[in-house]
Every structure is written in structure tokens, then in C-alpha cells.
Amino acid sequence: MSQAPLDTRPLRNALGRFATGVAIVTALDPDGRPIGLTVNAFTAVSLDPAQVLWCLDNNSHNLAAFRHASHHAINILAAGQVDLANRFATWPADRFAGLPWRPGAGGAPLLPDCCASFEVANETALASGDHHIFIGRVERFSETPNLAPLLFHAGQYQQLA
């Protein structure tokens, strides 16, 4: 039994009613250059073993690099990092130009002043619909508890009241 396709704009609007955090996922490409992009599709999968997942559009120019990277880092943005979120959501741009970062596991870039960072070993990349789902094992993490997170809701950046 076939179902009629959903209108994607109203679906996207309805999905946007779910407030999410904002993260920048980073890795090294096959040539050792840093790559990264802004995501809001990120969640915990398991505590034992420690696993997380995030999603990437199948049309992303970085898809092959993320699929082949040994590790990636998930940098959870703080409320004051809207400019950084926008920088990594813009293409084409050298997102790392002039930006300080330090290498994490597998060389994946860790960004400064984030609420939390997760250093993740790539384990699984599953194609599903118009996205890939990346599931990885958390090897190390850090947090800065006094920083409020940057949120995304109804198509706009938000902050906790």
C-alpha cells in the first residue's frame, strides 16, 4: 500500500517545534584538512557502551570525508556562539580560517568555549531517506557546566530564559 508523499515545508515546520541544541561536527578529510558543519540532529544512543549519533544530508559535499574519517568531534555550542554556528552552516567558505582549535581523537578539531565536546570513533554510517545516520563510540568528552547552550527552535536560534 503506497502512501502519498508529505509536503516537506509543513513537515519541516512541524519538526522545528522540537527545540534542539546546536552542534558543530568536525573531522579531518583524507588529506588531513579540517572539515566541519553545523547540525541540530544529534542525540545519545547508549551509555554502555557510550554511543552518540548525528545525521548528515546525503547531498553534503563532506559526506564521503565523514564516512571515511576514523573519528569526529561533536562540539556543543554555547549561547554566545551564534556567529560560529552560522559560519559552519555557510557554504562555500573556509570555515576554519583564523579559527583556533585543537586536535582531539583522530585529529578531529575541538573548538574552544563550547558547552561540551565529544571525541567519537566512527563506527556506523547508515543511509536512511535523504540523510546518513552516523553512530559512533565516545572515547573522551568534556563539559563546561556554567555555559548555557545555544538552542534552535522554529527556525531560529534561541537561548534558555
N, C-alpha and C positions, 0 to 999 in steps of 0.2 A: 504494500500500500504506500503510495507516494504522497508526500506532504508538500503543499505549496511553499515556495521559499518565503522567508520572512523579509520584511522591509528592513534593511540594515540600519538606516539612520534612526528610526524609532527604537530599534533594539539597542543600538549603541547608547542612546539617551537613557533608556531604562537601566542598562548595566551601569551607567555613570552615576546612578543614585546610590550605589555602593561606594562608600568612602574608602580609599586605599592610601597606603603610603606610597612614596615616590623613591625610586632607587636608580642608581646608575650601575649597570653591569659592565664589567671590564674584563679584558683578556689580552693576550698577545697574539697577533696574527702569525702566520707561518714564517714571515720574515723578521719576527721579533719586535714589530711595531705595536704600540698600544692601540687598542680599539675599545670603544665603549658606546653605550646608548642608554637613554632614559627609559625606564619601564615602570609600570604600576601593576603588572601581573607577576606577583611574587608571593610565595607562601611557604610555610613549613610543611613538610611531608611526614617526618618521623623524628622522634627524639633518640631512639635507639634502634638502628643506627641514626645518627644525626644527618638528616637529609632535608634539602630545600628544592623548590622548583621555581622556574620562571619561564615566560613564554616570549617567543620572537616571531614576528611576521615572516612568512615564507618568502616575501619579496625583499627582505632586508639584504643590502649589499654585504653585510657582515655575517650572514648565515653560515657560509662554508667555513669561515675562520672560527666562529664559535663552536661549530660541530667538531672541528679538529683540534681545538685547544685542549691541553691537558687539564687546565684549571681556569676558573673565572672567579672574579671577586664581585660581591654584591655590596654596594655602598649605599646604606640607607640615609637619605638626605635629611638634614635638619631644616627647621622652618625658615632660616635665613638663607637658604641655598637655591632660591628660585632661579637666579641667573645661571647657576650651574646646571640645573635641570633643563632649562631652555637651551643652553649651549650644547648639551648632549642629545637634545631632541631635534637639532637642526642639521640638515644635510644639504649640500656638501659643506663641510667645514673641517679644519684641523682642530678637533675637539681638545687635544692635549697641548696645543701651542701655548707656551708660557704658564702652564698649569703645574703646580708642584704635585708630585705623587711619589709613592714608594712602592717597590715591588713586594707583592705578597707571594703566597704559594704558587709555584709555576710561573712566577714573574707577573701575575695579574696585578694591574695597578690598584693600589689602595689610595683613596682620596682623603684629604685632610678635613677635619671639622665635621665629620658625619656622626649621626646618632649611633650607628652600629656598622660594622663591616664583617662580612663572612668570606672566608677563603675556602673555595669549594673545588673539589676534584670532579671533573666532568665524568658522569657515569652513563647517562642515557639521554638520547635525543630522539623524541618520538614525533613523527609528523601527525598532525591532527587538524583537519579542516584547513584553514588558511594560516595556521601557525605551527611552530615546532615547540614542544614542551621539553625543556632541559631539566633533568633531575640530577642532582649532584650530592656528594658527601661532604659535609662541613668538616674541614680539617682544623681550622682555627677561627676564632671570632673575637671581636672586641666591641665594647659599647661605651658611650658617654651618657650616663643616665640623666644628667642635668640638661641635656638638649631636647627641646621639643621637636617632634617630627614634622616634616613637610607632608601635607595631605593633598589628595586630588579628589574632587567631588563635583559632579555635574559639569564637567568640562573646565573646571578652574582649580587653581592651587588654593589651598585653604590652610588654616592653622588652628590648633586647638584653642578654645576660648579660655 
